């Protein structure tokens, strides 16, 4: 049987061997960390770019929604000859401060008396509400138009303008008696809905009734 051969290695050579091994391992780990960091940075940059684009688009849309609001200045009701119910509405509107030009051609109105609802569209030839769906319409006119931008075919307003919505023969579809309620939603093509909940007077003392 052969005995175990012992090789004498100087302590200095052994230390140099271990130091070289540790140095190579550290270098490999360092290179791997650099590569991982580079990949992570690239991913973060891509994600950041996508989020910035989305935020920019959302910001523009939000700005449009906020800045395109309509303001209701006042609402006037006109009763029938017997002072028993409201037959016409005159709603004065304007664009909110800071908004640009606002088209009203696709404006929608919803009117509710608590039991029934009526939806109206703008029609240049509207003569009043009828009992059928064809006559569910309203008129628009300019009360103040310093920029001369409003026409019946293309009703447009800006913050310097004042327009009026006219609804005639309302009682052909909805009845608004004293002590009742009236809900009006004005829905622009862009921007928020203007919602008004009105409590009607106890008595109609004249043909012209201020409602707001």
BELKANOR-V131539 format. One record per pair of residues at least 12 apart in sequence whose C-alpha atoms are under 8 Angstrom apart, sorted by sequence separation. I is the first residue (numbers start at 0). GAP is how many residues later the second one is. D is the distance in Angstrom with one decimal. If there is no record, write none. Layout:
<<I | GAP | D> <I | GAP | D>>
This chain:
<<76 | 12 | 4.7> <107 | 12 | 5.9> <108 | 12 | 6.6> <125 | 12 | 6.1> <139 | 12 | 7.2> <144 | 12 | 7.6> <182 | 12 | 7.3> <183 | 12 | 5.2> <75 | 13 | 5.7> <76 | 13 | 6.5> <107 | 13 | 5.2> <125 | 13 | 6.2> <146 | 13 | 7.9> <182 | 13 | 5.6> <183 | 13 | 6.7> <197 | 13 | 7.0> <74 | 14 | 7.0> <75 | 14 | 5.1> <106 | 14 | 6.6> <107 | 14 | 7.1> <122 | 14 | 5.9> <124 | 14 | 7.9> <140 | 14 | 8.0> <145 | 14 | 7.0> <146 | 14 | 7.9> <182 | 14 | 4.5> <197 | 14 | 7.7> <74 | 15 | 5.8> <75 | 15 | 6.4> <105 | 15 | 7.3> <106 | 15 | 6.5> <120 | 15 | 6.7> <121 | 15 | 5.5> <122 | 15 | 6.2> <123 | 15 | 6.4> <139 | 15 | 7.6> <144 | 15 | 7.1> <145 | 15 | 6.8> <181 | 15 | 6.0> <182 | 15 | 6.1> <74 | 16 | 4.5> <105 | 16 | 6.8> <119 | 16 | 5.0> <120 | 16 | 4.7> <121 | 16 | 5.2> <122 | 16 | 6.2> <123 | 16 | 7.7> <143 | 16 | 7.7> <144 | 16 | 4.9> <180 | 16 | 7.3> <181 | 16 | 5.0> <73 | 17 | 6.0> <74 | 17 | 6.4> <104 | 17 | 6.4> <118 | 17 | 6.9> <119 | 17 | 4.7> <120 | 17 | 6.2> <121 | 17 | 6.0> <143 | 17 | 5.1> <144 | 17 | 6.7> <180 | 17 | 5.7> <181 | 17 | 6.4> <72 | 18 | 7.6> <73 | 18 | 5.4> <117 | 18 | 7.8> <119 | 18 | 6.4> <121 | 18 | 7.4> <142 | 18 | 7.6> <143 | 18 | 4.8> <180 | 18 | 4.7> <181 | 18 | 7.1> <71 | 19 | 7.2> <72 | 19 | 5.3> <73 | 19 | 7.5> <141 | 19 | 7.6> <142 | 19 | 5.4> <143 | 19 | 6.8> <179 | 19 | 6.2> <180 | 19 | 5.7> <71 | 20 | 6.0> <72 | 20 | 5.4> <141 | 20 | 6.2> <142 | 20 | 5.3> <178 | 20 | 6.8> <179 | 20 | 5.3> <71 | 21 | 4.5> <72 | 21 | 7.1> <141 | 21 | 4.4> <142 | 21 | 6.6> <178 | 21 | 5.1> <179 | 21 | 7.8> <70 | 22 | 5.5> <71 | 22 | 6.6> <140 | 22 | 5.7> <141 | 22 | 6.3> <177 | 22 | 5.7> <178 | 22 | 5.5> <69 | 23 | 6.7> <70 | 23 | 5.3> <139 | 23 | 6.9> <140 | 23 | 5.4> <176 | 23 | 7.6> <177 | 23 | 5.5> <178 | 23 | 4.8> <69 | 24 | 5.9> <70 | 24 | 5.9> <139 | 24 | 5.7> <140 | 24 | 6.8> <177 | 24 | 5.1> <178 | 24 | 7.5> <69 | 25 | 4.8> <70 | 25 | 5.8> <139 | 25 | 4.8> <177 | 25 | 5.5> <68 | 26 | 6.3> <69 | 26 | 5.7> <138 | 26 | 5.8> <139 | 26 | 6.2> <177 | 26 | 6.6> <67 | 27 | 7.1> <68 | 27 | 5.6> <137 | 27 | 6.8> <138 | 27 | 5.0> <67 | 28 | 7.0> <123 | 28 | 6.2> <137 | 28 | 5.8> <138 | 28 | 6.6> <66 | 29 | 7.0> <123 | 29 | 6.9> <137 | 29 | 5.0> <66 | 30 | 7.9> <68 | 30 | 7.5> <136 | 30 | 7.5> <137 | 30 | 7.4> <66 | 31 | 6.3> <67 | 31 | 5.5> <66 | 32 | 4.6> <67 | 32 | 7.1> <66 | 33 | 7.5> <67 | 34 | 6.8> <128 | 38 | 7.4> <127 | 39 | 6.6> <128 | 39 | 6.0> <129 | 39 | 7.2> <127 | 40 | 4.5> <128 | 40 | 5.2> <126 | 41 | 7.3> <127 | 41 | 5.3> <128 | 41 | 6.0> <130 | 41 | 5.7> <127 | 42 | 7.6> <129 | 42 | 6.0> <130 | 42 | 5.9> <128 | 43 | 6.6> <129 | 43 | 7.3> <128 | 44 | 7.5> <104 | 48 | 7.8> <104 | 49 | 6.4> <103 | 50 | 7.7> <104 | 50 | 5.9> <102 | 51 | 7.4> <103 | 51 | 5.4> <104 | 51 | 7.8> <102 | 52 | 6.0> <103 | 52 | 5.9> <102 | 53 | 4.4> <103 | 53 | 7.7> <101 | 54 | 5.5> <102 | 54 | 6.6> <100 | 55 | 6.5> <101 | 55 | 5.4> <117 | 55 | 7.5> <100 | 56 | 5.6> <101 | 56 | 6.1> <117 | 56 | 7.6> <100 | 57 | 4.5> <116 | 57 | 7.7> <99 | 58 | 5.8> <100 | 58 | 7.7> <115 | 58 | 7.1> <98 | 59 | 7.1> <99 | 59 | 7.3> <98 | 60 | 6.6> <97 | 61 | 7.2> <112 | 61 | 7.0> <94 | 62 | 6.7> <96 | 62 | 5.6> <111 | 62 | 7.9> <112 | 62 | 7.2> <93 | 63 | 7.2> <94 | 63 | 5.6> <95 | 63 | 6.0> <112 | 63 | 6.6> <93 | 64 | 7.4> <94 | 64 | 4.8> <93 | 65 | 6.5> <94 | 65 | 7.9> <93 | 66 | 8.0> <94 | 66 | 7.4> <93 | 67 | 6.2> <94 | 67 | 7.8> <112 | 67 | 7.4> <113 | 67 | 6.6> <93 | 68 | 4.9> <112 | 68 | 5.7> <113 | 68 | 7.2> <92 | 69 | 6.0> <93 | 69 | 6.2> <112 | 69 | 4.9> <113 | 69 | 7.8> <91 | 70 | 7.0> <92 | 70 | 5.4> <111 | 70 | 5.8> <112 | 70 | 6.5> <91 | 71 | 5.8> <92 | 71 | 6.0> <110 | 71 | 7.1> <111 | 71 | 5.0> <91 | 72 | 4.4> <92 | 72 | 7.6> <110 | 72 | 5.7> <111 | 72 | 6.6> <90 | 73 | 5.5> <91 | 73 | 6.4> <109 | 73 | 7.9> <110 | 73 | 4.7> <89 | 74 | 6.5> <90 | 74 | 4.9> <109 | 74 | 5.7> <110 | 74 | 6.5> <89 | 75 | 5.6> <90 | 75 | 6.6> <108 | 75 | 7.1> <109 | 75 | 5.0> <88 | 76 | 7.8> <89 | 76 | 4.8> <108 | 76 | 5.7> <109 | 76 | 6.7> <88 | 77 | 5.9> <89 | 77 | 6.6> <108 | 77 | 4.9> <87 | 78 | 7.4> <88 | 78 | 5.1> <107 | 78 | 6.1> <108 | 78 | 6.1> <87 | 79 | 5.4> <88 | 79 | 6.8> <106 | 79 | 7.3> <107 | 79 | 5.0> <87 | 80 | 4.6> <106 | 80 | 5.9> <107 | 80 | 6.5> <86 | 81 | 6.5> <87 | 81 | 6.0> <88 | 81 | 7.8> <106 | 81 | 4.8> <86 | 82 | 5.3> <87 | 82 | 5.7> <105 | 82 | 7.0> <106 | 82 | 6.1> <86 | 83 | 4.8> <87 | 83 | 8.0> <105 | 83 | 5.9> <85 | 84 | 7.3> <86 | 84 | 5.1> <103 | 84 | 6.9> <85 | 85 | 6.9> <103 | 85 | 7.5> <84 | 86 | 7.5> <102 | 86 | 7.8> <85 | 89 | 7.2> <84 | 90 | 6.5> <85 | 90 | 5.5> <84 | 91 | 5.3> <85 | 91 | 6.9> <84 | 92 | 4.7> <83 | 93 | 6.3> <84 | 93 | 6.9> <83 | 94 | 7.4> <69 | 118 | 7.5> <68 | 119 | 7.8> <84 | 119 | 7.9> <83 | 120 | 7.1> <68 | 121 | 7.8> <69 | 121 | 7.8> <82 | 121 | 5.8> <67 | 122 | 6.2> <68 | 122 | 5.1> <69 | 122 | 7.8> <71 | 122 | 7.6> <82 | 122 | 7.3> <67 | 123 | 4.8> <68 | 123 | 5.7> <70 | 123 | 7.3> <82 | 123 | 6.7> <66 | 124 | 7.2> <67 | 124 | 7.5> <68 | 124 | 7.6> <69 | 124 | 6.8> <82 | 124 | 6.3> <64 | 125 | 6.1> <65 | 125 | 6.1> <68 | 125 | 7.9> <78 | 125 | 7.8> <63 | 126 | 7.3> <64 | 126 | 4.1> <65 | 126 | 7.1> <80 | 126 | 7.3> <63 | 127 | 6.8> <64 | 127 | 6.4> <78 | 127 | 7.7> <79 | 127 | 7.0> <78 | 128 | 4.9> <77 | 129 | 5.3> <78 | 129 | 6.7> <76 | 130 | 7.9> <77 | 130 | 4.8> <78 | 130 | 7.6> <76 | 131 | 5.9> <77 | 131 | 6.1> <75 | 132 | 6.8> <76 | 132 | 4.9> <75 | 133 | 5.7> <76 | 133 | 6.2> <75 | 134 | 4.7> <76 | 134 | 6.5> <74 | 135 | 6.4> <75 | 135 | 5.6> <73 | 136 | 7.9> <74 | 136 | 5.4> <75 | 136 | 7.4> <73 | 137 | 7.5> <74 | 137 | 5.3> <73 | 138 | 5.4>>
